[in-house]
Amino acid sequence: MTRLYFNEVVTRDGFQIEPRFIPTDDKIALIDALSQCGYAKIEATSFTSPKAIPMLRDAEEVMGRIQRVPGVEITVLVPNLRGAERALESHADELNLVMSTSETHNQTNLRQSRAQSQAGLTDVIRHVAGRTPINVSLSTCFGCPMEGDVPLSEVMRFAQHFADHGVRGLTVCDTTGMAHPSQVQHMAEAMLKAFPRLQLTFHFHNTRGMGLANILAAVKSGITRFDGSLGGLGGCPYAPGASGNICSEDAIHMLQAMGYDTGIDLDRLLPLARALPEIVGHDVPGQVAKAGKITDLHPVPA
């Protein structure tokens, strides 16, 4: 059965819109624990302006204190050259750059046109060349909540630009949960055909309840890398209607039940998911942490 790879994004994408600042010690402890679970990558934090994302104002301290585990790449979100320099100084294993394929969403999220974002990220790629691997995340690839459909040709246009500039990977993002399985299949087939040598990661949200179905459609189409957020936390703060990311433990549980090798120790991961509500101060969407695995049997009721 195909080997799949998961990138955990809870301490960046998951935490970024939480209303209460999560203590740095809690972030570090969670990243250290997640590093023992078998993830391919952990997106630890973001080197954005502390004014823009106050939750992640402790990026340098987090990166300086976490325990690095061989085989687990620590990736960070980087918006510009200044952020790239901060990330390099913090010894990130990968820089994750981001822009939107929707003009409206890019203006709302990044306060720039797509052309400006593309030029700025290209400058970062040239500046970093040869020092640290780069991934580019393309937002709203499956639809924009303000524009509607985003043509596949537009997604491929931006993807081709960054592929031509030597990035190691591309993340295809369903930023507000507008994707459906047949659309995912079409996108996956097009991406795999155009970029067979790149690390292709698919990033889904469960906004309309199709998250796990979309994961499965992508897997069956040949995609092997996925983002997920512990407990299903997260969502874009600048996209109307965006709710949480795909729940890591729910997706991993489903795929393992189907016989796929995710590399994840689910028995080690689930206690972390169960402890998450205490960290964030509220319930989280994840289901398997509440219900248990399908192999967890119960005594006959009295």
Sine and cosine of phi, psi and omega as CSV:
sin_phi,cos_phi,sin_psi,cos_psi,sin_omega,cos_omega
0.00,0.00,0.55,-0.84,-0.08,-1.00
-0.88,0.48,0.65,-0.76,0.09,-1.00
-0.99,0.13,0.77,-0.64,0.01,-1.00
-0.92,-0.38,0.40,-0.92,-0.08,-1.00
-0.76,-0.65,0.74,-0.67,-0.02,-1.00
-0.91,-0.42,0.64,-0.77,0.09,-1.00
-0.93,-0.37,0.87,-0.50,0.00,-1.00
-1.00,0.02,0.81,-0.59,-0.11,-0.99
-0.88,-0.47,0.25,0.97,-0.15,-0.99
-0.89,0.46,-0.63,0.77,-0.09,-1.00
-0.98,0.18,-0.14,0.99,0.13,-0.99
-0.94,-0.35,-0.97,0.26,-0.06,-1.00
-0.91,0.42,-0.61,0.79,-0.02,-1.00
-0.93,0.35,-0.66,0.75,-0.09,-1.00
-1.00,0.06,-0.30,0.96,-0.24,-0.97
-0.89,0.46,-0.42,0.91,-0.01,-1.00
-0.95,-0.32,0.17,0.99,0.07,-1.00
-0.91,0.43,0.68,-0.73,-0.07,-1.00
-0.97,0.26,-0.41,0.91,-0.05,-1.00
-0.95,-0.32,0.76,-0.65,-0.02,-1.00
-0.87,0.49,0.80,-0.60,0.01,-1.00
-1.00,0.02,0.83,-0.56,-0.10,-1.00
-0.82,0.57,0.58,-0.81,-0.02,-1.00
-0.84,0.54,-0.65,0.76,0.00,-1.00
-0.87,0.49,-0.60,0.80,0.01,-1.00
-0.92,0.38,-0.64,0.76,0.04,-1.00
-0.89,0.46,-0.72,0.69,-0.04,-1.00
-0.89,0.45,-0.71,0.71,0.00,-1.00
-0.88,0.47,-0.64,0.77,0.00,-1.00
-0.93,0.37,-0.70,0.72,0.03,-1.00
-0.87,0.49,-0.68,0.73,0.01,-1.00
-0.88,0.48,-0.65,0.76,0.01,-1.00
-0.94,0.34,-0.66,0.75,0.02,-1.00
-0.90,0.44,-0.52,0.86,0.00,-1.00
-0.91,0.42,-0.27,0.96,0.02,-1.00
-1.00,-0.09,0.06,1.00,-0.13,-0.99
-0.99,-0.14,-0.16,0.99,0.06,-1.00
0.97,-0.25,0.24,0.97,0.04,-1.00
-0.92,0.39,0.52,-0.85,0.13,-0.99
-0.96,0.26,-0.65,0.76,0.00,-1.00
-0.62,-0.79,0.44,-0.90,0.18,-0.98
-0.76,-0.64,0.85,-0.52,0.09,-1.00
-0.99,0.10,0.98,-0.19,-0.23,-0.97
-0.98,0.20,-0.63,0.78,-0.12,-0.99
-0.25,-0.97,-0.16,-0.99,0.00,-1.00
-0.69,-0.72,0.68,-0.73,0.04,-1.00
-0.99,-0.14,0.78,0.62,0.13,-0.99
-1.00,-0.01,0.11,-0.99,0.05,-1.00
-0.89,0.45,0.73,-0.68,0.06,-1.00
-0.85,0.52,-0.44,0.90,0.05,-1.00
-0.94,0.34,-0.56,0.83,-0.02,-1.00
-0.97,0.23,-0.70,0.72,-0.01,-1.00
-0.78,-0.63,0.99,0.14,-0.05,-1.00
-0.85,0.52,-0.50,0.86,-0.03,-1.00
-0.85,0.52,-0.49,0.87,-0.11,-0.99
-0.94,-0.33,0.47,0.88,0.00,-1.00
-0.94,0.34,-0.18,0.98,-0.02,-1.00
-0.98,-0.18,0.44,0.90,-0.12,-0.99
-0.83,0.56,-0.73,0.69,-0.03,-1.00
-0.89,0.46,-0.67,0.74,-0.01,-1.00
-0.91,0.40,-0.67,0.74,0.04,-1.00
-0.85,0.52,-0.76,0.65,-0.03,-1.00
-0.91,0.42,-0.53,0.85,-0.03,-1.00
-0.97,0.23,-0.36,0.93,-0.12,-0.99
-0.94,-0.35,-0.28,0.96,-0.01,-1.00
-0.93,0.38,0.44,-0.90,0.03,-1.00
-1.00,0.00,0.85,-0.53,0.01,-1.00
-0.99,0.13,0.74,-0.68,-0.02,-1.00
-0.92,-0.40,0.81,-0.59,0.02,-1.00
-0.81,0.58,0.71,-0.71,0.02,-1.00
1.00,-0.02,-0.17,0.99,0.03,-1.00
-0.93,-0.36,0.92,-0.39,0.01,-1.00
-0.99,0.13,0.72,-0.70,0.09,-1.00
-0.99,-0.14,0.92,-0.38,-0.02,-1.00
-0.95,-0.31,0.47,-0.88,-0.03,-1.00
-0.68,-0.73,0.52,-0.86,0.06,-1.00
-0.99,0.16,0.70,-0.71,-0.04,-1.00
-0.74,-0.67,0.83,-0.56,-0.04,-1.00
-1.00,-0.08,-0.33,0.94,-0.15,-0.99
-0.26,-0.96,-0.07,-1.00,-0.04,-1.00
-0.88,0.47,-0.68,0.74,0.02,-1.00
-0.87,0.49,-0.69,0.72,0.05,-1.00
-0.89,0.45,-0.60,0.80,0.03,-1.00
-0.89,0.45,-0.67,0.75,0.02,-1.00
-0.89,0.45,-0.69,0.73,0.03,-1.00
-0.88,0.47,-0.66,0.76,-0.01,-1.00
-0.92,0.40,-0.66,0.75,0.03,-1.00
-0.89,0.45,-0.66,0.75,0.03,-1.00
-0.90,0.44,-0.45,0.89,0.01,-1.00
-1.00,-0.01,0.06,1.00,0.09,-1.00
0.89,0.46,0.68,0.73,0.12,-0.99
-0.90,0.43,0.57,-0.82,0.01,-1.00
-0.99,0.16,-0.38,0.93,-0.01,-1.00
-0.45,-0.90,0.61,-0.79,0.12,-0.99
-0.98,-0.22,0.77,-0.63,0.01,-1.00
-0.95,-0.32,0.95,-0.32,0.02,-1.00
-1.00,-0.06,0.46,-0.89,-0.09,-1.00
-0.64,-0.77,0.65,-0.76,0.21,-0.98
-0.46,-0.89,0.19,-0.98,-0.03,-1.00
-0.96,-0.27,0.52,-0.86,0.11,-0.99
-1.00,0.08,-0.12,0.99,0.08,-1.00
-0.98,-0.18,0.79,-0.61,0.01,-1.00
-0.87,0.48,-0.70,0.72,-0.04,-1.00
-0.91,0.42,-0.72,0.70,0.00,-1.00
-0.91,0.42,-0.62,0.78,0.01,-1.00
-0.90,0.44,-0.66,0.75,0.04,-1.00
-0.90,0.43,-0.65,0.76,-0.02,-1.00
-0.94,0.33,-0.67,0.74,-0.11,-0.99
-0.99,0.14,-0.69,0.72,-0.16,-0.99
-0.91,-0.41,-0.07,1.00,0.01,-1.00
0.85,0.52,0.56,0.83,0.02,-1.00
-0.59,-0.81,0.35,-0.94,0.18,-0.98
-0.96,0.26,0.28,-0.96,0.07,-1.00
-0.88,0.48,-0.62,0.78,0.01,-1.00
-0.89,0.46,-0.64,0.77,0.03,-1.00
-0.92,0.40,-0.68,0.73,0.02,-1.00
-0.89,0.45,-0.71,0.71,0.01,-1.00
-0.86,0.50,-0.68,0.73,0.00,-1.00
-0.91,0.41,-0.68,0.74,-0.01,-1.00
-0.91,0.42,-0.67,0.74,0.01,-1.00
-0.93,0.36,-0.56,0.83,0.06,-1.00
-0.90,0.44,-0.61,0.79,0.08,-1.00
-0.88,0.48,-0.65,0.76,0.03,-1.00
-0.89,0.45,-0.70,0.71,-0.01,-1.00
-0.86,0.51,-0.71,0.71,0.02,-1.00
-0.90,0.43,-0.64,0.77,-0.03,-1.00
-0.92,0.40,-0.61,0.79,-0.10,-1.00
-1.00,0.02,-0.24,0.97,-0.16,-0.99
-0.65,0.76,0.82,-0.57,0.08,-1.00
1.00,0.09,-0.14,0.99,-0.04,-1.00
-0.99,-0.15,-0.69,0.72,-0.06,-1.00
-0.56,-0.83,0.67,-0.74,0.05,-1.00
-0.86,0.50,0.53,-0.84,-0.02,-1.00
-0.83,-0.56,0.70,-0.72,0.14,-0.99
-0.89,-0.46,0.60,-0.80,0.09,-1.00
-0.89,-0.45,0.82,-0.57,0.07,-1.00
-0.99,-0.13,0.83,-0.56,0.01,-1.00
-0.97,-0.24,0.92,-0.40,-0.07,-1.00
-0.99,0.16,0.33,-0.94,0.09,-1.00
0.80,0.59,0.56,0.83,-0.02,-1.00
-0.91,0.41,-0.41,0.91,-0.06,-1.00
-0.96,-0.28,0.12,0.99,0.02,-1.00
0.62,-0.79,0.50,-0.87,0.00,-1.00
-0.90,-0.43,0.73,-0.68,-0.04,-1.00
-0.93,0.37,-0.20,0.98,0.01,-1.00
-0.96,-0.30,-0.48,0.88,-0.02,-1.00
-0.97,-0.24,-0.42,0.91,-0.12,-0.99
1.00,-0.06,-0.63,-0.78,-0.05,-1.00
-0.87,0.49,0.64,-0.77,0.16,-0.99
-0.96,-0.30,0.89,-0.46,-0.06,-1.00
-0.84,0.54,0.65,-0.76,0.06,-1.00
-0.83,0.56,-0.57,0.82,0.00,-1.00
-0.87,0.49,-0.56,0.83,0.04,-1.00
-0.94,0.34,-0.68,0.73,0.05,-1.00
-0.86,0.50,-0.72,0.69,-0.03,-1.00
-0.92,0.39,-0.53,0.85,0.00,-1.00
-0.89,0.45,-0.74,0.67,0.01,-1.00
-0.94,0.33,-0.64,0.77,0.03,-1.00
-0.86,0.51,-0.70,0.72,-0.01,-1.00
-0.89,0.45,-0.63,0.78,0.01,-1.00
-0.85,0.53,-0.75,0.66,-0.06,-1.00
-0.96,0.28,-0.55,0.83,0.10,-0.99
-0.87,0.49,-0.67,0.75,0.01,-1.00
-0.90,0.43,-0.40,0.92,0.00,-1.00
-0.99,-0.11,0.20,0.98,0.23,-0.97
1.00,0.05,0.36,0.93,0.05,-1.00
-0.93,0.36,0.43,-0.90,0.02,-1.00
-0.98,0.18,-0.55,0.83,-0.08,-1.00
-0.51,-0.86,0.30,-0.95,0.09,-1.00
-0.78,-0.63,0.68,-0.74,0.13,-0.99
-0.94,-0.34,0.82,-0.58,-0.03,-1.00
-0.99,-0.15,0.93,-0.38,-0.22,-0.98
-0.96,-0.29,0.74,-0.67,0.15,-0.99
-0.99,-0.16,0.98,0.21,-0.28,-0.96
-0.88,0.47,-0.53,0.85,-0.03,-1.00
-0.82,-0.57,0.41,0.91,0.10,-1.00
0.91,0.42,0.66,0.75,0.00,-1.00
-0.99,-0.12,-0.12,0.99,-0.06,-1.00
-0.96,0.26,0.45,-0.89,0.16,-0.99
-0.74,-0.67,0.32,-0.95,-0.19,-0.98
-0.83,0.56,-0.66,0.75,-0.03,-1.00
-0.93,0.36,-0.57,0.82,0.08,-1.00
-0.91,0.42,-0.65,0.76,0.03,-1.00
-0.88,0.47,-0.71,0.71,0.02,-1.00
-0.85,0.53,-0.72,0.70,-0.01,-1.00
-0.89,0.46,-0.70,0.72,0.02,-1.00
-0.90,0.43,-0.71,0.70,-0.03,-1.00
-0.88,0.48,-0.71,0.70,-0.01,-1.00
-0.89,0.46,-0.65,0.76,0.00,-1.00
-0.91,0.40,-0.67,0.74,-0.03,-1.00
-0.92,0.38,-0.70,0.71,-0.01,-1.00
-0.90,0.43,-0.59,0.81,0.03,-1.00
-0.93,0.36,-0.65,0.76,-0.08,-1.00
-0.98,0.18,-0.53,0.85,-0.14,-0.99
-0.73,-0.68,0.89,0.46,-0.10,-0.99
-0.92,0.39,-0.34,0.94,-0.07,-1.00
-0.99,-0.15,-0.09,1.00,-0.01,-1.00
-1.00,0.02,0.47,-0.88,0.22,-0.98
-0.95,0.31,0.92,-0.39,0.01,-1.00
-0.96,-0.27,0.87,-0.49,-0.01,-1.00
-0.90,-0.43,0.67,-0.74,0.08,-1.00
-0.95,-0.32,0.69,-0.73,-0.10,-1.00
-0.83,-0.56,0.93,-0.37,-0.08,-1.00
-0.91,-0.42,0.42,-0.91,0.18,-0.98
-0.89,-0.45,0.37,-0.93,-0.06,-1.00
-0.96,-0.27,0.48,0.88,-0.13,-0.99
-0.81,0.59,-0.63,0.78,-0.03,-1.00
-0.90,-0.44,0.36,0.93,0.13,-0.99
0.98,0.18,0.18,0.98,-0.05,-1.00
-0.96,-0.28,0.19,0.98,-0.11,-0.99
-0.84,0.54,-0.78,0.62,-0.04,-1.00
-0.93,0.36,-0.57,0.82,0.07,-1.00
-0.89,0.45,-0.62,0.78,0.02,-1.00
-0.94,0.35,-0.62,0.79,0.10,-0.99
-0.84,0.54,-0.75,0.67,-0.05,-1.00
-0.90,0.43,-0.64,0.77,0.04,-1.00
-0.88,0.47,-0.64,0.77,0.01,-1.00
-0.93,0.38,-0.68,0.73,0.02,-1.00
-0.87,0.49,-0.72,0.69,-0.04,-1.00
-0.93,0.36,-0.29,0.96,0.05,-1.00
-1.00,-0.05,-0.08,1.00,0.09,-1.00
0.93,-0.36,0.01,1.00,0.06,-1.00
-0.97,0.24,0.69,-0.73,-0.07,-1.00
-0.86,-0.51,-0.06,1.00,-0.05,-1.00
-0.83,-0.55,0.69,-0.72,-0.06,-1.00
-0.61,-0.80,0.58,-0.81,0.23,-0.97
-1.00,0.04,0.51,-0.86,0.13,-0.99
-0.44,-0.90,0.40,-0.92,0.00,-1.00
-0.83,-0.55,0.79,-0.61,0.00,-1.00
-0.79,0.61,0.75,-0.66,0.02,-1.00
0.96,0.27,-0.10,1.00,-0.07,-1.00
0.98,0.20,0.39,0.92,-0.01,-1.00
-0.96,0.29,0.39,-0.92,0.20,-0.98
0.91,-0.42,-0.06,-1.00,-0.05,-1.00
0.55,-0.84,0.50,-0.86,-0.03,-1.00
-0.96,0.28,0.81,-0.58,-0.02,-1.00
-0.94,0.33,-0.20,0.98,-0.06,-1.00
-0.90,-0.44,0.40,0.92,0.01,-1.00
-0.78,-0.63,0.94,-0.34,-0.02,-1.00
-0.82,0.57,0.76,-0.65,0.06,-1.00
1.00,0.08,0.00,1.00,-0.04,-1.00
-0.96,0.27,0.80,-0.60,0.11,-0.99
-0.89,-0.46,-0.28,-0.96,-0.25,-0.97
-0.88,0.47,0.35,-0.94,0.10,-1.00
-0.93,0.37,0.18,-0.98,0.20,-0.98
-0.81,0.59,0.71,-0.70,0.04,-1.00
-0.97,0.24,0.88,-0.47,-0.08,-1.00
-0.82,0.58,-0.80,0.60,-0.13,-0.99
-0.92,0.38,-0.52,0.85,0.04,-1.00
-0.93,0.37,-0.70,0.71,0.01,-1.00
-0.91,0.41,-0.69,0.73,-0.02,-1.00
-0.91,0.42,-0.67,0.74,0.04,-1.00
-0.86,0.51,-0.72,0.70,0.01,-1.00
-0.86,0.50,-0.75,0.66,-0.08,-1.00
-0.93,0.38,-0.63,0.78,0.05,-1.00
-0.92,0.39,-0.61,0.80,0.04,-1.00
-0.89,0.46,-0.48,0.88,0.01,-1.00
-1.00,0.06,-0.03,1.00,0.07,-1.00
0.99,-0.16,0.07,1.00,0.02,-1.00
-0.98,0.18,0.54,-0.84,0.06,-1.00
-1.00,-0.07,0.94,-0.34,0.01,-1.00
-0.99,-0.13,-0.19,0.98,-0.06,-1.00
0.97,0.23,0.00,1.00,-0.10,-0.99
-0.99,-0.13,0.69,-0.72,0.12,-0.99
-1.00,0.06,1.00,-0.10,-0.08,-1.00
-0.90,0.43,-0.55,0.84,0.02,-1.00
-0.92,0.39,-0.45,0.89,0.07,-1.00
-0.99,0.10,-0.51,0.86,-0.05,-1.00
-0.97,0.23,-0.64,0.77,-0.12,-0.99
-0.87,0.50,-0.64,0.77,0.07,-1.00
-0.87,0.49,-0.52,0.86,0.05,-1.00
-0.93,0.36,-0.64,0.77,0.06,-1.00
-0.90,0.43,-0.63,0.78,-0.02,-1.00
-0.94,0.34,-0.42,0.91,0.02,-1.00
-1.00,0.06,-0.19,0.98,-0.10,-0.99
-0.89,0.46,-0.66,0.76,0.01,-1.00
-0.84,0.54,-0.55,0.84,0.04,-1.00
-0.93,0.37,-0.57,0.82,0.00,-1.00
-0.93,0.36,-0.70,0.72,-0.09,-1.00
-1.00,-0.05,-0.24,0.97,0.07,-1.00
0.99,0.11,0.32,0.95,0.04,-1.00
-0.33,-0.94,0.21,-0.98,0.04,-1.00
-0.92,0.39,0.36,-0.93,0.02,-1.00
-0.81,-0.59,0.36,-0.93,-0.13,-0.99
-0.95,0.32,-0.34,0.94,-0.12,-0.99
-0.80,0.60,0.57,-0.82,-0.07,-1.00
-0.97,-0.26,-0.66,0.75,-0.11,-0.99
-0.92,0.40,-0.56,0.83,0.03,-1.00
-0.89,0.45,-0.47,0.88,0.01,-1.00
-1.00,0.06,-0.68,0.73,-0.11,-0.99
-1.00,0.02,-0.40,0.92,-0.12,-0.99
1.00,0.03,0.22,-0.98,0.04,-1.00
-0.94,0.34,0.36,-0.93,0.02,-1.00
-0.92,0.40,-0.28,0.96,0.05,-1.00
-1.00,0.02,-0.08,1.00,0.05,-1.00
-0.99,0.14,0.96,-0.27,-0.05,-1.00
-1.00,-0.04,0.31,-0.95,-0.09,-1.00
-0.82,-0.58,0.46,-0.89,0.06,-1.00
-0.93,0.37,0.43,-0.90,0.06,-1.00
-0.90,0.44,0.74,-0.67,0.01,-1.00
-0.86,0.52,0.57,-0.82,0.00,-1.00
-0.92,0.40,0.00,0.00,0.00,0.00
